[in-house]
Amino acid sequence: MGLVDTLVPAAWLGLWGAMRRYHRYEVEGFEHLAAPGAVLIAGYHARGYAVDLCMLSVEIRERLGYLPHAVFHEAIARLPVLRDVLRALGGVPGDGAVLSSAVARGEHVVVLPGGGREAFRSSCERYRVDWGERLGYLRLALRLGIPIVPVASAGADDLYLALNDGHRWGKRLGVPLKLPFWLAAGPTGPFPLSLPFPVRIRQLVGERIHLDREGAIDPRDEGALRRVHASVVARVQELLDRARRGGSAR
């Protein structure tokens, strides 16, 4: 095990362990992750950084003994330093043998289908799941043969004060690498240099969604995928609304 494999996870666990206290973080429904077998965690993207999923990764490490696996683009695998950092944190390049091996060991995978669409919106638009027609996470779950676990958190959209839709502005201005142009601030200055506001994060983990419950789904069948997608989005939105009301994950 190299120095990166030791120091990077230790720094990650230390940072997000401290952030759990900063955000008075609590998670309900963890039993859906603790049950045997790998799952695809499909989460609502918090404003700015996905702080709630980062804190959940610490919970998974402490309770289950490993960091969950985020999938990164294979092009990043050609960048030695970034590649090594992501791998040290459980990241896997592309959708290949490394990911299949992790799933075979019963280890969870994390995806954020909303990506920048959700993360970099204006503060005028809050707590609405916006995954568009992104169906890749469903194809991934079908290929791996694992259920989906929806996750959403109260406090997720109160981390920064945002003045614009950074995703749209980034496209309009032609920002390289499809990066956002987001004007936002926290209590200690502008994003990304500021800490988030110290809002309480209450996270709900939903029951497993077995995609083959009503029969096999052909990943090439766009109509079937869209129907399942609508159902998953509705479930995440339901969890989001419940978390804000103070309700349970059930």
C-alpha angles and dihedrals in degrees: 000000000000130000092260091053089055105037101040097055090043091053091046093050092046094049098045093038087059091045089057088064092043091054096035084234122200131173128202126192097033088143087078088064096039093058115100120276136047122280138189107243106212109192139187107244114244118225109280107342120024089243095160093055090045090055090045088056088060090051090051091048092050097043103032102026103242142067114252118249123253116194115233128189116272090235088069088058086073092060103082102202098041091041092053093047093051093046091050087056093052097266118149128206113242125320102304146111095309091058093044090052092051091051091047087057089055095252122149128244124213127213132172105201093182092060114161092349089073101025100056105038126127118269086245088074112056141162098006118127109235112181096142112198095323104145101161093101089059092050089049092051091048093049092049092042094230134131125246122244114200119216132187136162140209110230092035095116097041098067096096138016105239126195102188146017099268095189093058094040091051091055092044093051094042094238109189121257089018090279119165125251098217126172106202139136141199133197094285102042143292124344129289092025096051131084113243118256110275094250120157113258115211111181128196122200112201132214120279115275110214107205094202095052092109096035138294118318121214107223088214092059102096093184093055092045092051091052092051090044091055090051093050092047090051090051093050090048090050091052090048092053092045093050091053092048091049093247128144129264090253 
